[in-house]
Amino acid sequence: MEKLSTTTTGLVIGAMMGGIHLLWSLLVAAGWGQPVLNFFFWMYFIKPIDLTVPFESARALTLVSISSIIGFVLGSLAARLWNRIRAQMLGIDVRPVHRVTKVL
């Protein structure tokens, strides 16, 4: 397997996490949030005690933005870790090129 691009991996994971939360925001905006939540609770044998609040566009934008940023960071870190572990398994020298990358 080839080396993973930290940027591309971060963008893909960030887009996935942001997309899932965008879908949830659209469900809440359409009034389907509570029935979907109730269905998932029912499916897992949980009595629903949480209620969705009315849709607010600023809150939805915050949810999607923060989720995307967290997804990008987690995806980038996972790709970086994967590349480091892969290099060690293959016996590739991963010494830093300059001082700044020594601490990373």
VEXKOLTOR-995419 format. One record per atom (N, C-alpha, C): residue number from 1; atom name; x, y, z; chain. Coordinates in pm, 1 decimal, m for minus. Example, Ala and Ser with C-alpha at 12.3 -4.5 7.8 and 13.67 -1.06 7.14 Angstrom:
1  N  1319.0  m569.0  780.0  A .
1  CA  1230.0  m450.0  780.0  A .
1  C  1320.0  m330.0  780.0  A .
2  N  1285.0  m225.0  708.0  A .
2  CA  1367.0  m106.0  714.0  A .
2  C  1290.0  3.0  787.0  A .
// end
This chain:
1  N  84.1  m117.4  0.0  A .
1  CA  0.0  0.0  0.0  A .
1  C  88.9  124.1  0.0  A .
2  N  48.1  223.1  m72.8  A .
2  CA  127.8  344.9  m84.5  A .
2  C  107.9  436.7  35.1  A .
3  N  194.3  536.0  41.5  A .
3  CA  187.5  636.7  146.3  A .
3  C  58.3  717.5  130.1  A .
4  N  m9.2  744.8  241.2  A .
4  CA  m131.7  823.7  238.4  A .
4  C  m99.0  972.7  242.0  A .
5  N  m171.9  1050.0  165.3  A .
5  CA  m159.6  1194.9  170.8  A .
5  C  m236.5  1244.5  293.1  A .
6  N  m167.9  1316.1  380.6  A .
6  CA  m235.2  1363.4  501.6  A .
6  C  m345.3  1464.1  468.0  A .
7  N  m322.1  1547.5  368.6  A .
7  CA  m422.5  1646.7  330.6  A .
7  C  m545.3  1580.8  269.2  A .
8  N  m524.1  1489.7  175.0  A .
8  CA  m636.3  1423.8  109.3  A .
8  C  m716.3  1340.4  208.8  A .
9  N  m646.2  1266.8  293.3  A .
9  CA  m715.9  1185.7  392.7  A .
9  C  m795.4  1274.0  487.6  A .
10  N  m736.6  1384.2  530.9  A .
10  CA  m807.7  1478.1  617.2  A .
10  C  m931.0  1535.8  549.8  A .
11  N  m918.3  1571.6  422.3  A .
11  CA  m1033.0  1626.7  349.9  A .
11  C  m1144.8  1524.4  333.7  A .
12  N  m1109.5  1400.5  304.7  A .
12  CA  m1211.3  1296.4  287.0  A .
12  C  m1284.6  1269.7  418.3  A .
13  N  m1209.9  1250.6  526.9  A .
13  CA  m1273.5  1224.1  657.2  A .
13  C  m1353.1  1346.3  702.8  A .
14  N  m1298.1  1465.4  681.3  A .
14  CA  m1369.7  1587.8  717.2  A .
14  C  m1499.0  1603.8  638.7  A .
15  N  m1494.6  1572.2  509.5  A .
15  CA  m1615.5  1581.2  427.0  A .
15  C  m1719.5  1478.2  470.6  A .
16  N  m1673.3  1359.6  508.0  A .
16  CA  m1767.5  1257.4  554.4  A .
16  C  m1834.9  1299.5  684.4  A .
17  N  m1754.8  1345.8  780.1  A .
17  CA  m1813.0  1387.3  907.9  A .
17  C  m1903.5  1509.4  891.0  A .
18  N  m1859.1  1605.0  810.9  A .
18  CA  m1942.2  1722.2  785.3  A .
18  C  m2070.3  1684.9  712.2  A .
19  N  m2059.2  1591.0  617.6  A .
19  CA  m2176.4  1547.3  541.6  A .
19  C  m2279.9  1477.9  627.8  A .
20  N  m2234.4  1394.8  719.6  A .
20  CA  m2327.2  1326.9  810.2  A .
20  C  m2400.7  1429.2  897.1  A .
21  N  m2329.4  1529.1  945.9  A .
21  CA  m2392.8  1630.4  1029.3  A .
21  C  m2479.0  1726.4  947.5  A .
22  N  m2443.4  1746.6  821.0  A .
22  CA  m2530.2  1825.1  731.8  A .
22  C  m2661.9  1751.0  710.2  A .
23  N  m2653.0  1619.3  689.0  A .
23  CA  m2774.1  1538.5  672.8  A .
23  C  m2861.6  1548.3  798.1  A .
24  N  m2800.7  1538.4  915.8  A .
24  CA  m2877.4  1550.6  1039.9  A .
24  C  m2944.4  1687.7  1048.9  A .
25  N  m2870.8  1793.7  1012.8  A .
25  CA  m2928.4  1929.1  1017.9  A .
25  C  m3046.7  1941.8  922.7  A .
26  N  m3035.9  1881.7  804.8  A .
26  CA  m3146.8  1885.5  709.2  A .
26  C  m3267.1  1807.5  760.9  A .
27  N  m3240.6  1694.9  828.6  A .
27  CA  m3351.1  1618.6  887.2  A .
27  C  m3423.6  1701.2  994.2  A .
28  N  m3348.1  1771.2  1077.6  A .
28  CA  m3409.1  1855.0  1180.8  A .
28  C  m3486.4  1970.0  1117.1  A .
29  N  m3428.9  2030.5  1012.4  A .
29  CA  m3496.3  2142.0  944.7  A .
29  C  m3626.4  2096.8  879.8  A .
30  N  m3629.6  1973.3  829.2  A .
30  CA  m3749.8  1921.3  764.1  A .
30  C  m3852.1  1868.5  864.1  A .
31  N  m3814.7  1864.7  992.6  A .
31  CA  m3906.5  1813.8  1093.6  A .
31  C  m3898.4  1662.6  1112.2  A .
32  N  m3799.8  1598.7  1052.7  A .
32  CA  m3784.3  1454.2  1061.6  A .
32  C  m3682.1  1412.1  1167.2  A .
33  N  m3620.8  1505.5  1233.3  A .
33  CA  m3516.7  1473.3  1329.7  A .
33  C  m3566.2  1388.3  1445.6  A .
34  N  m3677.2  1429.1  1507.1  A .
34  CA  m3728.0  1355.9  1622.8  A .
34  C  m3776.4  1215.6  1585.4  A .
35  N  m3852.6  1197.4  1475.7  A .
35  CA  m3892.2  1060.9  1439.8  A .
35  C  m3772.9  969.3  1409.5  A .
36  N  m3669.5  1022.2  1345.5  A .
36  CA  m3549.9  941.4  1317.5  A .
36  C  m3480.3  905.6  1447.5  A .
37  N  m3467.6  1002.3  1537.4  A .
37  CA  m3406.4  977.6  1667.5  A .
37  C  m3485.5  873.1  1745.5  A .
38  N  m3617.5  885.8  1744.7  A .
38  CA  m3702.6  788.0  1813.3  A .
38  C  m3684.7  648.2  1754.9  A .
39  N  m3674.3  640.1  1621.9  A .
39  CA  m3656.1  509.6  1558.0  A .
39  C  m3525.4  445.1  1601.6  A .
40  N  m3416.3  520.7  1600.7  A .
40  CA  m3287.0  463.8  1641.0  A .
40  C  m3287.0  422.8  1788.1  A .
41  N  m3349.6  504.1  1873.3  A .
41  CA  m3359.9  465.9  2013.1  A .
41  C  m3440.1  336.5  2027.2  A .
42  N  m3553.8  327.9  1957.0  A .
42  CA  m3636.9  207.9  1961.6  A .
42  C  m3557.9  85.7  1916.1  A .
43  N  m3479.4  101.1  1808.8  A .
43  CA  m3402.8  m8.8  1752.5  A .
43  C  m3298.0  m60.5  1851.5  A .
44  N  m3245.0  26.5  1936.3  A .
44  CA  m3144.0  m13.0  2033.6  A .
44  C  m3202.8  m36.4  2172.7  A .
45  N  m3335.0  m52.4  2179.9  A .
45  CA  m3403.8  m81.4  2306.2  A .
45  C  m3383.0  28.7  2410.3  A .
46  N  m3386.0  152.3  2365.3  A .
46  CA  m3368.4  266.8  2454.6  A .
46  C  m3496.7  348.9  2452.5  A .
47  N  m3543.2  387.8  2569.1  A .
47  CA  m3660.7  474.0  2576.3  A .
47  C  m3615.1  617.6  2549.2  A .
48  N  m3671.1  681.5  2446.1  A .
48  CA  m3625.0  817.3  2412.8  A .
48  C  m3662.6  918.8  2520.7  A .
49  N  m3560.6  987.2  2568.6  A .
49  CA  m3584.5  1093.8  2666.2  A .
49  C  m3536.2  1228.7  2612.4  A .
50  N  m3459.3  1224.9  2501.0  A .
50  CA  m3407.8  1348.1  2442.5  A .
50  C  m3504.6  1399.3  2337.2  A .
51  N  m3516.9  1530.0  2329.6  A .
51  CA  m3603.0  1592.3  2229.4  A .
51  C  m3520.1  1687.7  2144.5  A .
52  N  m3550.7  1691.6  2016.5  A .
52  CA  m3481.6  1787.4  1930.3  A .
52  C  m3546.7  1924.4  1947.9  A .
53  N  m3465.9  2027.3  1934.1  A .
53  CA  m3516.3  2164.3  1944.5  A .
53  C  m3541.5  2217.1  1804.3  A .
54  N  m3614.8  2326.2  1791.1  A .
54  CA  m3639.2  2382.1  1658.0  A .
54  C  m3508.0  2416.1  1585.7  A .
55  N  m3511.8  2407.8  1454.9  A .
55  CA  m3394.4  2429.9  1371.3  A .
55  C  m3348.1  2574.8  1378.6  A .
56  N  m3216.6  2591.7  1389.7  A .
56  CA  m3153.5  2723.8  1382.5  A .
56  C  m3038.2  2713.7  1283.9  A .
57  N  m3038.3  2797.8  1182.0  A .
57  CA  m2936.5  2787.2  1077.1  A .
57  C  m2795.3  2815.1  1129.1  A .
58  N  m2780.5  2908.5  1221.3  A .
58  CA  m2647.1  2938.6  1275.4  A .
58  C  m2592.0  2818.8  1352.8  A .
59  N  m2677.8  2752.4  1427.4  A .
59  CA  m2635.4  2634.8  1503.0  A .
59  C  m2599.2  2521.4  1407.2  A .
60  N  m2678.0  2504.7  1302.0  A .
60  CA  m2648.8  2399.5  1203.5  A .
60  C  m2515.9  2426.9  1132.7  A .
61  N  m2490.2  2552.2  1097.6  A .
61  CA  m2364.9  2588.4  1033.3  A .
61  C  m2246.3  2561.8  1126.5  A .
62  N  m2263.4  2592.3  1254.4  A .
62  CA  m2159.3  2564.8  1352.9  A .
62  C  m2134.6  2414.9  1365.1  A .
63  N  m2240.5  2336.0  1370.7  A .
63  CA  m2229.1  2190.7  1381.5  A .
63  C  m2153.3  2131.6  1263.2  A .
64  N  m2191.8  2171.5  1143.0  A .
64  CA  m2128.2  2117.4  1022.6  A .
64  C  m1982.8  2163.5  1013.2  A .
65  N  m1955.8  2289.7  1042.5  A .
65  CA  m1819.7  2343.0  1034.0  A .
65  C  m1725.5  2276.8  1133.4  A .
66  N  m1767.3  2270.9  1258.6  A .
66  CA  m1682.6  2211.6  1362.4  A .
66  C  m1660.9  2062.7  1335.4  A .
67  N  m1764.6  1993.2  1293.0  A .
67  CA  m1750.8  1850.4  1261.1  A .
67  C  m1652.7  1828.7  1147.0  A .
68  N  m1659.0  1914.0  1045.2  A .
68  CA  m1567.0  1902.6  932.0  A .
68  C  m1423.3  1929.5  974.2  A .
69  N  m1403.2  2030.0  1056.1  A .
69  CA  m1267.6  2063.4  1103.3  A .
69  C  m1210.9  1950.0  1188.0  A .
70  N  m1292.1  1897.5  1280.0  A .
70  CA  m1246.0  1785.5  1363.2  A .
70  C  m1216.1  1664.5  1275.7  A .
71  N  m1299.3  1638.1  1176.6  A .
71  CA  m1274.8  1526.9  1084.6  A .
71  C  m1146.3  1544.3  1006.1  A .
72  N  m1118.9  1667.3  962.3  A .
72  CA  m994.8  1693.1  889.4  A .
72  C  m873.5  1666.3  978.2  A .
73  N  m877.9  1716.3  1100.3  A .
73  CA  m764.6  1697.9  1192.6  A .
73  C  m745.3  1549.6  1223.7  A .
74  N  m852.7  1479.3  1256.6  A .
74  CA  m841.4  1337.2  1288.0  A .
74  C  m793.9  1255.8  1167.4  A .
75  N  m844.6  1287.2  1048.3  A .
75  CA  m801.5  1217.2  928.2  A .
75  C  m654.9  1241.6  897.7  A .
76  N  m610.2  1364.4  914.1  A .
76  CA  m469.5  1397.4  889.7  A .
76  C  m378.6  1325.9  988.5  A .
77  N  m418.4  1326.0  1116.6  A .
77  CA  m338.1  1257.1  1217.2  A .
77  C  m335.1  1106.2  1193.2  A .
78  N  m447.9  1049.8  1153.0  A .
78  CA  m452.7  905.9  1125.9  A .
78  C  m363.0  870.7  1007.5  A .
79  N  m363.2  953.2  902.4  A .
79  CA  m277.1  928.1  786.4  A .
79  C  m130.1  940.9  823.9  A .
80  N  m100.0  1039.4  905.1  A .
80  CA  38.7  1057.6  949.7  A .
80  C  86.1  937.6  1031.6  A .
81  N  m0.9  890.4  1122.5  A .
81  CA  31.8  772.8  1202.9  A .
81  C  47.2  649.0  1114.1  A .
82  N  m44.3  631.0  1020.3  A .
82  CA  m37.0  518.0  926.8  A .
82  C  95.4  520.1  850.1  A .
83  N  132.0  635.6  798.2  A .
83  CA  256.3  645.9  721.0  A .
83  C  378.1  613.1  807.2  A .
84  N  376.8  657.4  931.5  A .
84  CA  489.9  631.0  1020.2  A .
84  C  499.4  482.2  1054.0  A .
85  N  386.8  420.6  1088.2  A .
85  CA  387.0  277.1  1120.4  A .
85  C  426.7  195.6  998.2  A .
86  N  372.1  230.9  882.2  A .
86  CA  404.3  160.7  758.6  A .
86  C  552.9  170.0  726.9  A .
87  N  610.7  288.0  744.2  A .
87  CA  753.6  307.0  715.9  A .
87  C  838.1  222.8  810.2  A .
88  N  800.1  214.7  936.6  A .
88  CA  875.2  133.9  1032.1  A .
88  C  864.3  m13.9  998.1  A .
89  N  747.6  m59.1  954.2  A .
89  CA  730.5  m200.1  918.5  A .
89  C  811.5  m237.6  795.2  A .
90  N  825.1  m141.8  702.8  A .
90  CA  900.8  m168.0  580.4  A .
90  C  1048.5  m136.9  595.2  A .
91  N  1087.8  m83.1  709.6  A .
91  CA  1227.5  m50.7  733.3  A .
91  C  1274.6  73.8  660.1  A .
92  N  1181.4  164.2  630.8  A .
92  CA  1216.0  289.2  562.7  A .
92  C  1260.9  390.7  666.9  A .
93  N  1368.1  464.0  636.0  A .
93  CA  1419.9  565.5  727.7  A .
93  C  1323.1  682.5  732.5  A .
94  N  1274.3  716.6  851.3  A .
94  CA  1179.3  826.5  866.0  A .
94  C  1238.4  942.3  944.5  A .
95  N  1370.6  957.9  938.7  A .
95  CA  1432.2  1069.1  1011.0  A .
95  C  1384.4  1202.3  953.2  A .
96  N  1364.7  1303.0  1039.7  A .
96  CA  1320.8  1433.4  993.7  A .
96  C  1422.0  1498.5  898.9  A .
97  N  1369.0  1578.0  807.6  A .
97  CA  1453.5  1645.3  710.6  A .
97  C  1518.2  1769.6  771.8  A .
98  N  1448.2  1840.3  856.3  A .
98  CA  1502.8  1960.5  919.9  A .
98  C  1453.7  1972.1  1062.1  A .
99  N  1498.6  2073.0  1133.2  A .
99  CA  1470.7  2086.6  1276.4  A .
99  C  1322.9  2093.3  1309.7  A .
100  N  1244.5  2163.3  1228.4  A .
100  CA  1104.9  2181.7  1261.0  A .
100  C  1029.9  2049.4  1266.9  A .
101  N  1058.2  1957.5  1173.3  A .
101  CA  986.8  1830.3  1171.3  A .
101  C  1036.4  1733.9  1277.8  A .
102  N  1146.0  1764.2  1344.3  A .
102  CA  1193.1  1676.2  1451.8  A .
102  C  1093.1  1671.7  1567.3  A .
103  N  1030.2  1784.1  1596.3  A .
103  CA  936.5  1787.2  1706.5  A .
103  C  799.5  1731.7  1667.2  A .
104  N  771.7  1724.2  1539.3  A .
104  CA  644.8  1671.1  1493.0  A .
104  C  655.2  1523.3  1480.1  A .
// end
